[in-house]
Amino acid sequence: MSKKLMSKFLSINLPLDEAKILEKYCHQTGKAATDVIRELIRALP
């Protein structure tokens, strides 16, 4: 089975201040929010 088919869709609610932090970071790094969140999850123990 391909990795795409094994994906799970998540929807999250963020407080406005946290959403702005994420948007600013994405703008500064050129990364998509999905990629930033994936990187953070992968860094968890």
Chimera marker file (.cmm) of the C-alpha trace (Angstrom):
<marker_set name="trace">
<marker id="1" x="0.000" y="0.000" z="0.000" r="1" g="1" b="0" radius="0.5"/>
<marker id="2" x="1.353" y="3.417" z="-0.881" r="1" g="1" b="0" radius="0.5"/>
<marker id="3" x="2.226" y="5.939" z="1.804" r="1" g="1" b="0" radius="0.5"/>
<marker id="4" x="-0.448" y="8.296" z="0.435" r="1" g="1" b="0" radius="0.5"/>
<marker id="5" x="-3.169" y="5.718" z="1.033" r="1" g="1" b="0" radius="0.5"/>
<marker id="6" x="-1.970" y="5.187" z="4.583" r="1" g="1" b="0" radius="0.5"/>
<marker id="7" x="-2.398" y="8.831" z="5.542" r="1" g="1" b="0" radius="0.5"/>
<marker id="8" x="-4.790" y="10.144" z="8.159" r="1" g="1" b="0" radius="0.5"/>
<marker id="9" x="-6.416" y="13.536" z="7.852" r="1" g="1" b="0" radius="0.5"/>
<marker id="10" x="-6.327" y="15.690" z="10.996" r="1" g="1" b="0" radius="0.5"/>
<marker id="11" x="-7.970" y="18.996" z="11.620" r="1" g="1" b="0" radius="0.5"/>
<marker id="12" x="-6.841" y="21.118" z="14.554" r="1" g="1" b="0" radius="0.5"/>
<marker id="13" x="-8.118" y="24.267" z="16.194" r="1" g="1" b="0" radius="0.5"/>
<marker id="14" x="-5.441" y="26.709" z="17.262" r="1" g="1" b="0" radius="0.5"/>
<marker id="15" x="-5.815" y="29.876" z="19.276" r="1" g="1" b="0" radius="0.5"/>
<marker id="16" x="-5.271" y="32.870" z="17.013" r="1" g="1" b="0" radius="0.5"/>
<marker id="17" x="-1.923" y="33.730" z="18.593" r="1" g="1" b="0" radius="0.5"/>
<marker id="18" x="-0.564" y="30.211" z="17.987" r="1" g="1" b="0" radius="0.5"/>
<marker id="19" x="-1.855" y="30.195" z="14.402" r="1" g="1" b="0" radius="0.5"/>
<marker id="20" x="-0.060" y="33.490" z="13.784" r="1" g="1" b="0" radius="0.5"/>
<marker id="21" x="3.183" y="32.051" z="15.199" r="1" g="1" b="0" radius="0.5"/>
<marker id="22" x="2.878" y="29.063" z="12.857" r="1" g="1" b="0" radius="0.5"/>
<marker id="23" x="2.077" y="31.280" z="9.858" r="1" g="1" b="0" radius="0.5"/>
<marker id="24" x="5.035" y="33.569" z="10.611" r="1" g="1" b="0" radius="0.5"/>
<marker id="25" x="7.401" y="30.605" z="10.954" r="1" g="1" b="0" radius="0.5"/>
<marker id="26" x="6.133" y="29.127" z="7.677" r="1" g="1" b="0" radius="0.5"/>
<marker id="27" x="6.602" y="32.443" z="5.908" r="1" g="1" b="0" radius="0.5"/>
<marker id="28" x="10.142" y="32.832" z="7.277" r="1" g="1" b="0" radius="0.5"/>
<marker id="29" x="11.237" y="29.288" z="6.417" r="1" g="1" b="0" radius="0.5"/>
<marker id="30" x="9.241" y="28.764" z="3.229" r="1" g="1" b="0" radius="0.5"/>
<marker id="31" x="7.828" y="25.548" z="4.691" r="1" g="1" b="0" radius="0.5"/>
<marker id="32" x="4.194" y="24.494" z="4.570" r="1" g="1" b="0" radius="0.5"/>
<marker id="33" x="2.381" y="24.229" z="7.901" r="1" g="1" b="0" radius="0.5"/>
<marker id="34" x="1.859" y="20.513" z="7.273" r="1" g="1" b="0" radius="0.5"/>
<marker id="35" x="5.610" y="19.997" z="6.930" r="1" g="1" b="0" radius="0.5"/>
<marker id="36" x="6.359" y="21.987" z="10.089" r="1" g="1" b="0" radius="0.5"/>
<marker id="37" x="3.852" y="19.971" z="12.089" r="1" g="1" b="0" radius="0.5"/>
<marker id="38" x="5.189" y="16.679" z="10.684" r="1" g="1" b="0" radius="0.5"/>
<marker id="39" x="8.734" y="17.675" z="11.684" r="1" g="1" b="0" radius="0.5"/>
<marker id="40" x="7.589" y="18.516" z="15.211" r="1" g="1" b="0" radius="0.5"/>
<marker id="41" x="5.749" y="15.210" z="15.557" r="1" g="1" b="0" radius="0.5"/>
<marker id="42" x="8.775" y="13.264" z="14.317" r="1" g="1" b="0" radius="0.5"/>
<marker id="43" x="10.933" y="14.995" z="16.944" r="1" g="1" b="0" radius="0.5"/>
<marker id="44" x="8.735" y="13.682" z="19.772" r="1" g="1" b="0" radius="0.5"/>
<marker id="45" x="10.215" y="10.858" z="21.862" r="1" g="1" b="0" radius="0.5"/>
<link id1="1" id2="2" r="1" g="1" b="0" radius="0.2"/>
<link id1="2" id2="3" r="1" g="1" b="0" radius="0.2"/>
<link id1="3" id2="4" r="1" g="1" b="0" radius="0.2"/>
<link id1="4" id2="5" r="1" g="1" b="0" radius="0.2"/>
<link id1="5" id2="6" r="1" g="1" b="0" radius="0.2"/>
<link id1="6" id2="7" r="1" g="1" b="0" radius="0.2"/>
<link id1="7" id2="8" r="1" g="1" b="0" radius="0.2"/>
<link id1="8" id2="9" r="1" g="1" b="0" radius="0.2"/>
<link id1="9" id2="10" r="1" g="1" b="0" radius="0.2"/>
<link id1="10" id2="11" r="1" g="1" b="0" radius="0.2"/>
<link id1="11" id2="12" r="1" g="1" b="0" radius="0.2"/>
<link id1="12" id2="13" r="1" g="1" b="0" radius="0.2"/>
<link id1="13" id2="14" r="1" g="1" b="0" radius="0.2"/>
<link id1="14" id2="15" r="1" g="1" b="0" radius="0.2"/>
<link id1="15" id2="16" r="1" g="1" b="0" radius="0.2"/>
<link id1="16" id2="17" r="1" g="1" b="0" radius="0.2"/>
<link id1="17" id2="18" r="1" g="1" b="0" radius="0.2"/>
<link id1="18" id2="19" r="1" g="1" b="0" radius="0.2"/>
<link id1="19" id2="20" r="1" g="1" b="0" radius="0.2"/>
<link id1="20" id2="21" r="1" g="1" b="0" radius="0.2"/>
<link id1="21" id2="22" r="1" g="1" b="0" radius="0.2"/>
<link id1="22" id2="23" r="1" g="1" b="0" radius="0.2"/>
<link id1="23" id2="24" r="1" g="1" b="0" radius="0.2"/>
<link id1="24" id2="25" r="1" g="1" b="0" radius="0.2"/>
<link id1="25" id2="26" r="1" g="1" b="0" radius="0.2"/>
<link id1="26" id2="27" r="1" g="1" b="0" radius="0.2"/>
<link id1="27" id2="28" r="1" g="1" b="0" radius="0.2"/>
<link id1="28" id2="29" r="1" g="1" b="0" radius="0.2"/>
<link id1="29" id2="30" r="1" g="1" b="0" radius="0.2"/>
<link id1="30" id2="31" r="1" g="1" b="0" radius="0.2"/>
<link id1="31" id2="32" r="1" g="1" b="0" radius="0.2"/>
<link id1="32" id2="33" r="1" g="1" b="0" radius="0.2"/>
<link id1="33" id2="34" r="1" g="1" b="0" radius="0.2"/>
<link id1="34" id2="35" r="1" g="1" b="0" radius="0.2"/>
<link id1="35" id2="36" r="1" g="1" b="0" radius="0.2"/>
<link id1="36" id2="37" r="1" g="1" b="0" radius="0.2"/>
<link id1="37" id2="38" r="1" g="1" b="0" radius="0.2"/>
<link id1="38" id2="39" r="1" g="1" b="0" radius="0.2"/>
<link id1="39" id2="40" r="1" g="1" b="0" radius="0.2"/>
<link id1="40" id2="41" r="1" g="1" b="0" radius="0.2"/>
<link id1="41" id2="42" r="1" g="1" b="0" radius="0.2"/>
<link id1="42" id2="43" r="1" g="1" b="0" radius="0.2"/>
<link id1="43" id2="44" r="1" g="1" b="0" radius="0.2"/>
<link id1="44" id2="45" r="1" g="1" b="0" radius="0.2"/>
</marker_set>
